[in-house]
Amino acid sequence: MSEKVCAVCGKALLPKEIRISELRRRSTLKKTRYLCSRCRRREYEEYVKAVKDLIKKS
């Protein structure tokens, strides 16, 4: 089995860190991304910040 690496930073993932983010874009095909816990947390925090900014604007 090939080693899984983080799609953002390239860090080799431990078996307990492997979580899949599936992206779907107008097609039935899925793009699979593996993220380490640090990059996953950073991505989530950016998402929350963007949502809060949208709420403030409306």
N, C-alpha and C positions, 0 to 999 in steps of 0.2 A: 504494500500500500504506500502511495506517495505521501510525503510529509506535507501537511497543511501549513500555509503561511498566511499572515495577515495581509489583506489587500491594500492596506494603507501604509504600514511601516515595514512590512516584510519580515517581521519577527516569526520564528517558528513557533507554532502553537502546541501547547500541551493538550492531551486528550480531554481534560476537563474544561478547557477554554474553547473548544470547537463549537461554535454556534453559527448557524447559517443565516445570512440575510439574503433573501431572494428578491430580486428586482424584476418586475414585469413591465414591459413597455410596449403597449399596443399590439403585442403579438403573444402567441401562446408559449413562446420559448421563455425559459427562466434563465437569468444570469445569476450564478451563485457566487457570493462573496463570503469570505471568512475574515472575521475581525478579532483582534486580541481584546482583552477586557479594557485596556486603556483607550484604545481607539473607539471601541463601542461606546464607552462612557462619554468621550469627547463629542462623538457624533450625536448622541442623545442630548447632551447639554446644548449644543448648537441648535438642534431642533426645537427644544423647549424655549430657548431665547427667541427664535424666529416667531414662534406661535405667540409668545407674550408681546412681542413688538406689533404683530398684526392686531392683537386685541386692543392694544393701546391706541392704534391709529383709528380704529372704528368707533 
